[in-house]
């Protein structure tokens, strides 16, 4: 972190922290790209889809029908799964635990978590990492 502050002073501009894109961010970016492609569709092609579009609008309503069509085009027809930023494991999330006492082994983190979480929650934790610091103060 001191190096980051030194760089900020040198370039006279703050650096914003950036995390990896979440699945929802990727889907939103994909939707913007789809919009550009939709705007490029030649008008003569539209009548070929008109009957189906009208049927979908009647059954689902205009917004839901369009959203569903965009989801199919974008390849996102199932709910998004969470993904760990540390391990990229599907169905997992990344959390940071900050402590007031230095931690030198992951065993200490598990001891803290066992005091506040049910055993099945603690047992499901995967890929625990200590955060580098001087001394390490979190995981």
Backbone as CSV, one residue per row, in Angstrom:
resi,resn,N_x,N_y,N_z,CA_x,CA_y,CA_z,C_x,C_y,C_z
1,UNK,0.814,-1.209,0.000,0.000,0.000,0.000,0.852,1.265,0.000
2,UNK,1.982,1.294,0.725,2.817,2.495,0.647,3.310,2.765,-0.772
3,UNK,3.587,1.706,-1.540,4.031,1.885,-2.915,2.922,2.515,-3.754
4,UNK,1.677,2.094,-3.525,0.542,2.665,-4.250,0.430,4.153,-3.946
5,UNK,0.559,4.525,-2.677,0.487,5.944,-2.291,1.622,6.740,-2.940
6,UNK,2.795,6.136,-3.029,3.940,6.792,-3.653,3.665,7.029,-5.147
7,UNK,3.082,6.031,-5.802,2.737,6.171,-7.220,1.687,7.257,-7.397
8,UNK,0.675,7.281,-6.521,-0.370,8.305,-6.601,0.225,9.703,-6.481
9,UNK,1.158,9.866,-5.532,1.794,11.187,-5.376,2.599,11.543,-6.620
10,UNK,3.274,10.561,-7.172,4.127,10.804,-8.346,3.300,11.216,-9.568
11,UNK,2.164,10.534,-9.792,1.340,10.849,-10.966,0.296,11.920,-10.666
12,UNK,0.232,12.336,-9.394,-0.713,13.384,-8.953,-2.160,13.028,-9.266
13,UNK,-2.482,11.750,-9.042,-3.851,11.281,-9.263,-4.066,10.031,-8.431
14,UNK,-5.248,9.928,-7.772,-5.510,8.720,-6.983,-5.792,7.521,-7.884
15,UNK,-5.410,6.349,-7.402,-5.712,5.108,-8.100,-6.925,4.472,-7.424
16,UNK,-7.885,4.073,-8.220,-9.094,3.453,-7.676,-8.896,1.942,-7.616
17,UNK,-9.278,1.329,-6.486,-9.180,-0.134,-6.427,-10.142,-0.760,-7.436
18,UNK,-9.730,-1.862,-7.999,-10.534,-2.531,-9.015,-10.613,-4.014,-8.687
19,UNK,-11.820,-4.535,-8.642,-11.989,-5.963,-8.385,-12.344,-6.661,-9.692
20,UNK,-12.278,-7.981,-9.690,-12.631,-8.704,-10.910,-14.110,-8.517,-11.208
21,UNK,-14.444,-8.560,-12.489,-15.848,-8.408,-12.839,-16.669,-9.581,-12.313
22,UNK,-17.819,-9.265,-11.809,-18.742,-10.282,-11.332,-19.593,-10.756,-12.512
23,UNK,-20.188,-11.933,-12.412,-21.006,-12.435,-13.523,-22.075,-11.436,-13.990
24,UNK,-22.705,-10.729,-13.065,-23.733,-9.754,-13.455,-23.129,-8.626,-14.286
25,UNK,-21.905,-8.200,-13.970,-21.236,-7.157,-14.750,-20.986,-7.621,-16.175
26,UNK,-20.597,-8.880,-16.322,-20.320,-9.433,-17.647,-21.599,-9.525,-18.469
27,UNK,-22.689,-9.954,-17.830,-23.973,-10.055,-18.534,-24.439,-8.671,-18.975
28,UNK,-24.290,-7.661,-18.116,-24.701,-6.292,-18.485,-23.891,-5.772,-19.660
29,UNK,-22.588,-6.045,-19.677,-21.748,-5.623,-20.801,-22.171,-6.344,-22.073
30,UNK,-22.496,-7.622,-21.952,-22.964,-8.404,-23.087,-24.276,-7.825,-23.625
31,UNK,-25.155,-7.407,-22.726,-26.442,-6.828,-23.140,-26.222,-5.539,-23.941
32,UNK,-25.241,-4.737,-23.528,-24.942,-3.505,-24.281,-24.447,-3.844,-25.686
33,UNK,-23.627,-4.890,-25.794,-23.143,-5.315,-27.112,-24.294,-5.831,-27.971
34,UNK,-25.211,-6.563,-27.360,-26.368,-7.086,-28.090,-27.205,-5.929,-28.627
35,UNK,-27.364,-4.880,-27.816,-28.142,-3.707,-28.248,-27.545,-3.115,-29.528
36,UNK,-26.238,-3.010,-29.595,-25.578,-2.481,-30.791,-25.865,-3.384,-31.989
37,UNK,-25.809,-4.694,-31.780,-26.097,-5.630,-32.872,-27.551,-5.544,-33.319
38,UNK,-28.466,-5.385,-32.370,-29.896,-5.278,-32.688,-30.152,-4.028,-33.524
39,UNK,-29.474,-2.951,-33.191,-29.656,-1.707,-33.948,-29.176,-1.848,-35.392
40,UNK,-28.324,-2.839,-35.667,-27.782,-3.037,-37.013,-28.616,-4.005,-37.858
41,UNK,-29.693,-4.569,-37.275,-30.536,-5.506,-38.029,-31.242,-4.747,-39.158
42,UNK,-31.193,-5.328,-40.351,-31.819,-4.683,-41.510,-33.340,-4.728,-41.362
43,UNK,-34.028,-3.630,-41.637,-35.493,-3.562,-41.479,-36.267,-4.609,-42.271
44,UNK,-35.733,-5.079,-43.387,-36.440,-6.063,-44.189,-36.539,-7.425,-43.494
45,UNK,-35.692,-7.665,-42.479,-35.683,-8.942,-41.765,-36.765,-8.964,-40.677
46,UNK,-37.121,-7.816,-40.172,-38.040,-7.737,-39.031,-39.385,-8.426,-39.240
47,UNK,-40.026,-8.297,-40.398,-41.327,-8.957,-40.575,-41.279,-10.475,-40.387
48,UNK,-40.129,-11.087,-40.593,-40.001,-12.529,-40.414,-40.221,-12.955,-38.960
49,UNK,-39.994,-12.032,-38.040,-40.106,-12.333,-36.614,-41.338,-11.693,-35.964
50,UNK,-42.096,-10.945,-36.740,-43.194,-10.154,-36.188,-44.269,-10.995,-35.506
51,UNK,-44.711,-12.079,-36.129,-45.779,-12.895,-35.546,-45.336,-13.488,-34.208
52,UNK,-44.126,-14.000,-34.150,-43.618,-14.571,-32.903,-43.449,-13.486,-31.849
53,UNK,-42.961,-12.320,-32.256,-42.790,-11.205,-31.325,-44.135,-10.795,-30.728
54,UNK,-45.152,-10.690,-31.563,-46.482,-10.314,-31.076,-47.030,-11.363,-30.108
55,UNK,-46.810,-12.618,-30.419,-47.257,-13.708,-29.552,-46.546,-13.644,-28.194
56,UNK,-45.248,-13.426,-28.226,-44.486,-13.324,-26.972,-44.937,-12.126,-26.147
57,UNK,-45.180,-11.005,-26.812,-45.619,-9.797,-26.107,-46.982,-10.019,-25.479
58,UNK,-47.875,-10.700,-26.197,-49.212,-10.975,-25.667,-49.147,-11.901,-24.452
59,UNK,-48.267,-12.909,-24.516,-48.164,-13.883,-23.430,-47.357,-13.370,-22.233
60,UNK,-46.311,-12.609,-22.500,-45.379,-12.234,-21.438,-45.386,-10.750,-21.094
61,UNK,-45.921,-9.940,-21.955,-45.794,-8.494,-21.790,-44.543,-8.031,-22.526
62,UNK,-44.517,-6.751,-22.936,-43.421,-6.300,-23.799,-42.035,-6.331,-23.142
63,UNK,-41.926,-5.891,-21.910,-40.613,-5.824,-21.266,-40.081,-7.222,-20.968
64,UNK,-40.928,-8.070,-20.404,-40.485,-9.427,-20.075,-40.130,-10.203,-21.344
65,UNK,-40.884,-10.032,-22.411,-40.600,-10.724,-23.671,-39.253,-10.287,-24.231
66,UNK,-38.989,-8.988,-24.208,-37.720,-8.491,-24.718,-36.559,-8.953,-23.837
67,UNK,-36.743,-8.899,-22.523,-35.694,-9.363,-21.604,-35.377,-10.837,-21.819
68,UNK,-36.414,-11.643,-21.996,-36.203,-13.072,-22.223,-35.468,-13.307,-23.539
69,UNK,-35.840,-12.566,-24.575,-35.160,-12.702,-25.868,-33.690,-12.295,-25.749
70,UNK,-33.414,-11.217,-25.027,-32.026,-10.781,-24.824,-31.242,-11.822,-24.032
71,UNK,-31.882,-12.436,-23.047,-31.215,-13.470,-22.253,-30.827,-14.663,-23.123
72,UNK,-31.729,-15.059,-24.020,-31.436,-16.178,-24.920,-30.291,-15.798,-25.862
73,UNK,-30.353,-14.608,-26.429,-29.299,-14.155,-27.346,-27.953,-14.091,-26.623
74,UNK,-27.989,-13.627,-25.378,-26.762,-13.489,-24.606,-26.283,-14.779,-23.972
75,UNK,-27.067,-15.843,-24.092,-26.655,-17.128,-23.550,-26.772,-17.228,-22.041
76,UNK,-27.603,-16.396,-21.437,-27.750,-16.408,-19.979,-29.199,-16.715,-19.629
77,UNK,-29.567,-17.985,-19.676,-30.955,-18.362,-19.433,-31.174,-18.973,-18.053
78,UNK,-30.104,-19.141,-17.274,-30.208,-19.686,-15.915,-29.722,-18.629,-14.931
79,UNK,-30.124,-18.743,-13.658,-29.651,-17.777,-12.667,-28.124,-17.762,-12.593
80,UNK,-27.579,-16.591,-12.287,-26.131,-16.444,-12.161,-25.648,-17.118,-10.886
81,UNK,-24.487,-17.755,-10.972,-23.890,-18.360,-9.788,-22.803,-17.444,-9.257
82,UNK,-22.639,-17.464,-7.948,-21.543,-16.703,-7.372,-20.244,-17.441,-7.653
83,UNK,-19.156,-16.710,-7.646,-17.850,-17.304,-7.918,-16.838,-16.623,-7.016
84,UNK,-15.991,-17.407,-6.404,-14.963,-16.882,-5.510,-13.929,-16.088,-6.289
85,UNK,-13.568,-14.909,-5.782,-12.526,-14.115,-6.415,-11.148,-14.741,-6.200
86,UNK,-10.973,-15.492,-5.122,-9.672,-16.101,-4.832,-9.432,-17.370,-5.625
87,UNK,-10.439,-18.233,-5.668,-10.238,-19.548,-6.263,-11.021,-19.762,-7.552
88,UNK,-11.944,-18.864,-7.872,-12.836,-18.980,-9.029,-13.779,-20.173,-8.936
89,UNK,-13.973,-20.722,-7.732,-14.893,-21.841,-7.558,-16.332,-21.348,-7.671
90,UNK,-17.132,-22.037,-8.480,-18.551,-21.703,-8.607,-19.252,-21.943,-7.285
91,UNK,-20.198,-21.067,-6.963,-21.001,-21.242,-5.758,-20.332,-20.768,-4.489
92,UNK,-19.139,-20.215,-4.583,-18.437,-19.712,-3.414,-18.264,-18.199,-3.536
93,UNK,-18.083,-17.542,-2.417,-17.863,-16.102,-2.389,-16.592,-15.819,-1.599
94,UNK,-16.014,-14.650,-1.813,-14.803,-14.248,-1.103,-15.165,-13.224,-0.046
95,UNK,-14.678,-13.447,1.162,-14.897,-12.518,2.271,-13.559,-12.186,2.901
96,UNK,-13.484,-11.037,3.529,-12.269,-10.650,4.254,-12.618,-10.527,5.725
97,UNK,-11.854,-11.214,6.557,-11.991,-11.138,8.011,-10.785,-10.368,8.529
98,UNK,-11.024,-9.243,9.185,-9.948,-8.440,9.745,-9.937,-8.633,11.250
99,UNK,-8.772,-8.869,11.807,-8.648,-9.112,13.239,-7.734,-8.072,13.881
100,UNK,-7.872,-7.932,15.193,-7.016,-6.984,15.917,-5.708,-7.630,16.335
101,UNK,-5.660,-8.959,16.316,-4.453,-9.694,16.692,-3.825,-10.308,15.438
102,UNK,-2.505,-10.377,15.399,-1.844,-10.982,14.234,-2.238,-12.451,14.069
103,UNK,-2.369,-12.867,12.837,-2.665,-14.264,12.506,-1.472,-14.825,11.742
104,UNK,-0.957,-15.965,12.185,0.193,-16.556,11.518,-0.156,-17.868,10.828
105,UNK,-1.324,-18.425,11.153,-1.776,-19.670,10.536,-3.275,-19.597,10.305
106,UNK,-3.754,-20.322,9.300,-5.197,-20.341,9.028,-5.958,-20.992,10.176
107,UNK,-5.278,-21.817,10.967,-5.922,-22.464,12.121,-6.548,-21.412,13.046
108,UNK,-5.878,-20.269,13.220,-6.415,-19.205,14.075,-7.700,-18.608,13.511
109,UNK,-7.788,-18.532,12.198,-8.997,-18.017,11.558,-10.154,-18.968,11.818
110,UNK,-9.906,-20.259,11.656,-10.959,-21.240,11.899,-11.422,-21.204,13.362
111,UNK,-10.510,-20.977,14.288,-10.891,-20.888,15.708,-11.838,-19.710,15.932
112,UNK,-11.545,-18.580,15.318,-12.412,-17.401,15.432,-13.775,-17.697,14.820
113,UNK,-13.782,-18.278,13.638,-15.040,-18.539,12.934,-15.907,-19.561,13.667
114,UNK,-15.278,-20.555,14.306,-16.053,-21.565,15.045,-16.810,-20.947,16.224
115,UNK,-16.307,-19.826,16.736,-16.994,-19.156,17.861,-18.266,-18.447,17.413
116,UNK,-18.339,-18.070,16.136,-19.468,-17.247,15.694,-20.333,-17.890,14.612
117,UNK,-19.870,-18.978,14.015,-20.625,-19.623,12.938,-20.968,-21.057,13.298
118,UNK,-22.060,-21.591,12.729,-22.363,-23.006,12.917,-21.261,-23.869,12.299
119,UNK,-21.074,-25.060,12.830,-20.002,-25.952,12.373,-20.122,-26.271,10.887
120,UNK,-21.357,-26.473,10.381,-21.491,-26.810,8.962,-21.031,-25.659,8.070
121,UNK,-21.221,-24.410,8.528,-20.749,-23.252,7.759,-19.224,-23.216,7.742
122,UNK,-18.608,-23.463,8.889,-17.146,-23.458,8.969,-16.575,-24.595,8.129
123,UNK,-17.224,-25.745,8.152,-16.747,-26.911,7.382,-16.814,-26.682,5.878
124,UNK,-17.690,-25.789,5.440,-17.839,-25.559,4.006,-16.824,-24.563,3.449
125,UNK,-16.014,-23.951,4.293,-15.036,-22.952,3.849,-13.926,-23.644,3.061
126,UNK,-13.617,-23.091,1.884,-12.574,-23.633,1.010,-11.626,-22.507,0.598
127,UNK,-10.376,-22.839,0.450,-9.407,-21.893,-0.107,-9.082,-20.723,0.796
128,UNK,-9.062,-20.929,2.104,-8.759,-19.849,3.041,-7.315,-19.396,2.866
129,UNK,-7.109,-18.095,2.778,-5.775,-17.527,2.610,-5.563,-16.415,3.629
130,UNK,-4.347,-16.330,4.144,-3.996,-15.207,5.005,-3.620,-14.026,4.125
131,UNK,-4.062,-12.839,4.535,-3.740,-11.624,3.805,-2.375,-11.158,4.258
132,UNK,-1.537,-10.839,3.292,-0.185,-10.390,3.617,-0.256,-9.023,4.278
133,UNK,0.524,-8.849,5.294,0.622,-7.580,5.983,1.812,-7.656,6.903
134,UNK,1.974,-6.652,7.686,3.112,-6.656,8.602,2.635,-6.253,9.981
135,UNK,2.296,-7.190,10.852,2.141,-8.622,10.649,0.800,-8.920,9.988
136,UNK,0.588,-10.157,9.510,-0.714,-10.504,8.930,-1.826,-10.276,9.936
137,UNK,-2.860,-9.558,9.526,-3.953,-9.215,10.439,-5.297,-9.648,9.904
138,UNK,-5.347,-10.535,8.965,-6.644,-10.951,8.441,-6.521,-12.121,7.479
139,UNK,-7.686,-12.587,7.087,-7.727,-13.718,6.151,-8.895,-13.529,5.222
